[in-house]
Amino acid sequence: MAIIKCPECGHQVSDHAKTCPSCGIDIADNIVRCPECGELTFAFQDVCPNCHHSLSRPVVVEPKSVRYENTNTHKTQQFVLGNTTSETPKKKRHPVAIAFIVALVASLTVVFLGMYLMNKMDQQNETDAYERAVISGEPLILQDYLLRYPQAPRERRDSVEKVLARLQEIELDWQNAYASKSRSKLMTFIEKYPQNKHVKEARLTVDSLDWVQACEKNSMDSYEAYLKAYSNQGEHSDEATMKIDEIKVRLEAEEKARKDSIAAAEAEAKLKAEQPVKKPEETKKPAEAKKPADTKKPDNKKK
């Protein structure tokens, strides 16, 4: 007696056992050894399942094969007549082919998953760019959105184009107002677009125009009017204060000079008033000029 492997399930079993205790296949008088490779196989098979060597033998009737399932109450009987079997052996799939199929499926899964994630990421990026462009109110950012996302939803592109057209109109109004150097036009722009980025520059320009006008008048009233208009917070408030101080000093100096002049005049008048009045002297006739005495010429003649 020898211990062999059951050709059906591979469990160890005695070669004299009637059936395999594991799978229930008939063992006794049903097992042969391949003369080519020595592999144990069933007697009813035509070729060796290991080396595919032909197993020539007379036609026999295969004994019954009993399989025990769970409760061992159900039995399957197989009969073989001649060289024909009731079941065709299942062909084993090649491991390389299986691995290739698995790898292909995995690769396709990764590719499609990657494409899906990239698509979702692109959609999220487009949404973020749209919101950022609309909120920013910057023409360059809006134009960049239109260039980067030509396939964006039509309603979003229309919205961005409307905002861009509106900003271009405001920019044109600003250019016209700034080029005019007109206080009224600049104030109109400030009142019309109080939240625009150019409002600060417009206010500074108006401030400069008011300061130039105050300097042209160059009076205390003009400088005080400038300070009052800007609540002492204008760009030239310090200069206006200095100008007012200079004017005050000048006026004080002029007032002092005027008072000194008046005081000097009064003092001079008072001094004149205190001096006695002199009577005018009688004018004397000029003395007659004496005629020169006759001078005798010396007689040079000798008597």
Buried (B, 14 or more C-beta within 10 A) or exposed (E): EEEBBBBBEEEEBBEEBEBBBBBBBBBEEBBBBBEBEEBBBBBBBEBBBEEEBEBEEEEBEBBEBBBBEEEEEEEEEBEBEEEEBEEEEEEEEEEEEEEEEEEEEEEEEEEEEEEEEEEEEEEEEBBEBBEBBBEEBBBEBBBBBBEEBEEBEEEBBEBBEEBBEEBEEBBEBBEEBBEEEBEEBBBBBBEEBEEBEBBEEBBEBBBBBBBEEBBEEEEBEBBBBBBEBBEEEBEBBEBBBEBBEEBEEEEEEEEEEEEEEEEEEEEEEEEEEEEEEEEEEEEEEEEEEEEEEEEEEEEEEEE
